Amino acid sequence: MPHGLPPPFEFQRPDEVSELEWLLLEIQRIDGCQRTKDAVLTLIKAQAGKVIRFTYRVLTRPDHVQRARQLLDAGNCTPTVRDALVVAYGCSTRHAYHLIQEALNQRGKDYARAMEAAQQILI
């Protein structure tokens, strides 16, 4: 294979094999270190019988929160900031409101720290 790429996988599962068995067989077919394959198999086998859930939650990126905070600190109202975030990052309005809430939480924490420092100076 050029550039050390692994061989392409055949993703057709036979009907008589369960999905987990098929996955384990595919891991065995991968070229590479046997220790790594054994470690992956051990992790997967440890999850047997457990429910694994994947969510659609969008992770909050610090630079997006910082942008929301800059827009709020500039004096923009919440709907304006929401619309700017939706346009800038292509996120949903729900996620934009989540970014705004995180920005407001950071602003509140910074204000609380500033008030605590001012009280320490007065004491």
C-alpha positions as YAML, in Angstrom:
chain: A
units: angstrom
residues:
- id: 1
  name: MET
  ca: [0.00, 0.00, 0.00]
- id: 2
  name: PRO
  ca: [1.32, 3.49, -0.78]
- id: 3
  name: HIS
  ca: [2.29, 5.74, 2.13]
- id: 4
  name: GLY
  ca: [1.79, 2.94, 4.65]
- id: 5
  name: LEU
  ca: [-2.00, 3.07, 4.44]
- id: 6
  name: PRO
  ca: [-3.84, 0.04, 5.84]
- id: 7
  name: PRO
  ca: [-5.70, -2.20, 3.41]
- id: 8
  name: PRO
  ca: [-9.33, -1.25, 2.82]
- id: 9
  name: PHE
  ca: [-11.87, -3.02, 5.01]
- id: 10
  name: GLU
  ca: [-14.80, -5.00, 3.72]
- id: 11
  name: PHE
  ca: [-17.73, -3.73, 5.76]
- id: 12
  name: GLN
  ca: [-20.17, -6.45, 4.81]
- id: 13
  name: ARG
  ca: [-21.21, -8.45, 7.83]
- id: 14
  name: PRO
  ca: [-22.41, -12.01, 7.25]
- id: 15
  name: ASP
  ca: [-25.96, -12.59, 8.49]
- id: 16
  name: GLU
  ca: [-25.01, -15.48, 10.79]
- id: 17
  name: VAL
  ca: [-22.50, -13.40, 12.79]
- id: 18
  name: SER
  ca: [-23.53, -10.92, 15.49]
- id: 19
  name: GLU
  ca: [-22.32, -7.33, 15.28]
- id: 20
  name: LEU
  ca: [-19.96, -7.75, 18.24]
- id: 21
  name: GLU
  ca: [-18.48, -10.96, 16.81]
- id: 22
  name: TRP
  ca: [-18.03, -9.25, 13.47]
- id: 23
  name: LEU
  ca: [-16.26, -6.31, 15.13]
- id: 24
  name: LEU
  ca: [-13.91, -8.64, 17.01]
- id: 25
  name: LEU
  ca: [-13.11, -10.53, 13.80]
- id: 26
  name: GLU
  ca: [-12.39, -7.27, 11.97]
- id: 27
  name: ILE
  ca: [-10.01, -6.18, 14.72]
- id: 28
  name: GLN
  ca: [-8.15, -9.48, 14.34]
- id: 29
  name: ARG
  ca: [-7.79, -8.81, 10.60]
- id: 30
  name: ILE
  ca: [-6.03, -5.48, 11.09]
- id: 31
  name: ASP
  ca: [-2.33, -5.59, 10.24]
- id: 32
  name: GLY
  ca: [-0.16, -4.35, 13.05]
- id: 33
  name: CYS
  ca: [1.14, -4.99, 16.52]
- id: 34
  name: GLN
  ca: [-0.49, -7.93, 18.28]
- id: 35
  name: ARG
  ca: [-0.15, -6.18, 21.68]
- id: 36
  name: THR
  ca: [-2.23, -3.26, 20.42]
- id: 37
  name: LYS
  ca: [-4.91, -5.55, 19.00]
- id: 38
  name: ASP
  ca: [-5.02, -7.50, 22.27]
- id: 39
  name: ALA
  ca: [-5.42, -4.27, 24.25]
- id: 40
  name: VAL
  ca: [-8.29, -3.12, 22.01]
- id: 41
  name: LEU
  ca: [-9.97, -6.52, 22.26]
- id: 42
  name: THR
  ca: [-9.65, -6.50, 26.05]
- id: 43
  name: LEU
  ca: [-11.28, -3.05, 26.23]
- id: 44
  name: ILE
  ca: [-14.14, -4.10, 23.98]
- id: 45
  name: LYS
  ca: [-14.71, -7.41, 25.77]
- id: 46
  name: ALA
  ca: [-14.82, -5.56, 29.10]
- id: 47
  name: GLN
  ca: [-17.80, -3.57, 27.73]
- id: 48
  name: ALA
  ca: [-19.80, -6.70, 26.88]
- id: 49
  name: GLY
  ca: [-23.28, -6.50, 28.38]
- id: 50
  name: LYS
  ca: [-22.98, -2.77, 29.09]
- id: 51
  name: VAL
  ca: [-24.88, -0.05, 27.30]
- id: 52
  name: ILE
  ca: [-22.77, 2.50, 25.50]
- id: 53
  name: ARG
  ca: [-24.55, 5.76, 24.70]
- id: 54
  name: PHE
  ca: [-23.43, 8.39, 22.25]
- id: 55
  name: THR
  ca: [-24.93, 11.84, 22.51]
- id: 56
  name: TYR
  ca: [-25.30, 14.67, 20.06]
- id: 57
  name: ARG
  ca: [-24.00, 17.15, 22.60]
- id: 58
  name: VAL
  ca: [-21.81, 19.78, 21.02]
- id: 59
  name: LEU
  ca: [-18.72, 20.48, 23.04]
- id: 60
  name: THR
  ca: [-18.17, 24.07, 24.13]
- id: 61
  name: ARG
  ca: [-14.97, 25.45, 22.70]
- id: 62
  name: PRO
  ca: [-13.19, 28.12, 24.77]
- id: 63
  name: ASP
  ca: [-12.61, 30.35, 21.74]
- id: 64
  name: HIS
  ca: [-16.36, 30.36, 20.99]
- id: 65
  name: VAL
  ca: [-17.14, 31.30, 24.59]
- id: 66
  name: GLN
  ca: [-14.50, 34.02, 24.42]
- id: 67
  name: ARG
  ca: [-16.09, 35.42, 21.24]
- id: 68
  name: ALA
  ca: [-19.51, 35.44, 22.92]
- id: 69
  name: ARG
  ca: [-18.02, 37.27, 25.88]
- id: 70
  name: GLN
  ca: [-16.38, 39.86, 23.62]
- id: 71
  name: LEU
  ca: [-19.70, 40.52, 21.91]
- id: 72
  name: LEU
  ca: [-21.49, 40.85, 25.27]
- id: 73
  name: ASP
  ca: [-18.76, 43.09, 26.71]
- id: 74
  name: ALA
  ca: [-19.10, 45.33, 23.64]
- id: 75
  name: GLY
  ca: [-22.66, 46.09, 24.77]
- id: 76
  name: ASN
  ca: [-24.58, 43.93, 22.33]
- id: 77
  name: CYS
  ca: [-27.92, 42.52, 23.43]
- id: 78
  name: THR
  ca: [-28.43, 38.77, 23.77]
- id: 79
  name: PRO
  ca: [-30.41, 38.27, 20.51]
- id: 80
  name: THR
  ca: [-27.74, 40.14, 18.56]
- id: 81
  name: VAL
  ca: [-24.99, 38.02, 20.11]
- id: 82
  name: ARG
  ca: [-27.03, 34.87, 19.44]
- id: 83
  name: ASP
  ca: [-27.44, 35.74, 15.77]
- id: 84
  name: ALA
  ca: [-23.75, 36.62, 15.41]
- id: 85
  name: LEU
  ca: [-22.71, 33.29, 16.93]
- id: 86
  name: VAL
  ca: [-25.09, 31.33, 14.70]
- id: 87
  name: VAL
  ca: [-23.67, 33.04, 11.62]
- id: 88
  name: ALA
  ca: [-20.02, 32.84, 12.73]
- id: 89
  name: TYR
  ca: [-19.98, 29.20, 13.82]
- id: 90
  name: GLY
  ca: [-22.96, 27.67, 12.03]
- id: 91
  name: CYS
  ca: [-24.34, 26.39, 15.32]
- id: 92
  name: SER
  ca: [-27.93, 26.07, 16.44]
- id: 93
  name: THR
  ca: [-29.65, 28.82, 18.42]
- id: 94
  name: ARG
  ca: [-29.72, 26.47, 21.40]
- id: 95
  name: HIS
  ca: [-25.95, 26.06, 21.27]
- id: 96
  name: ALA
  ca: [-25.54, 29.83, 20.81]
- id: 97
  name: TYR
  ca: [-27.54, 30.41, 23.99]
- id: 98
  name: HIS
  ca: [-25.34, 27.84, 25.74]
- id: 99
  name: LEU
  ca: [-22.25, 29.82, 24.66]
- id: 100
  name: ILE
  ca: [-23.83, 33.03, 25.92]
- id: 101
  name: GLN
  ca: [-24.62, 31.40, 29.27]
- id: 102
  name: GLU
  ca: [-21.02, 30.20, 29.60]
- id: 103
  name: ALA
  ca: [-19.78, 33.70, 28.78]
- id: 104
  name: LEU
  ca: [-22.06, 35.21, 31.41]
- id: 105
  name: ASN
  ca: [-20.89, 32.62, 33.96]
- id: 106
  name: GLN
  ca: [-17.26, 33.54, 33.26]
- id: 107
  name: ARG
  ca: [-18.09, 37.23, 33.59]
- id: 108
  name: GLY
  ca: [-19.75, 36.56, 36.95]
- id: 109
  name: LYS
  ca: [-16.77, 34.57, 38.20]
- id: 110
  name: ASP
  ca: [-14.39, 37.34, 37.14]
- id: 111
  name: TYR
  ca: [-16.57, 39.92, 38.90]
- id: 112
  name: ALA
  ca: [-16.64, 37.81, 42.07]
- id: 113
  name: ARG
  ca: [-12.84, 37.50, 42.02]
- id: 114
  name: ALA
  ca: [-12.49, 41.26, 41.54]
- id: 115
  name: MET
  ca: [-14.84, 41.94, 44.47]
- id: 116
  name: GLU
  ca: [-12.92, 39.48, 46.66]
- id: 117
  name: ALA
  ca: [-9.62, 41.16, 45.76]
- id: 118
  name: ALA
  ca: [-11.11, 44.59, 46.54]
- id: 119
  name: GLN
  ca: [-12.28, 43.35, 49.94]
- id: 120
  name: GLN
  ca: [-8.80, 41.99, 50.69]
- id: 121
  name: ILE
  ca: [-7.34, 45.43, 49.95]
- id: 122
  name: LEU
  ca: [-9.81, 47.11, 52.34]
- id: 123
  name: ILE
  ca: [-8.99, 44.71, 55.16]
...
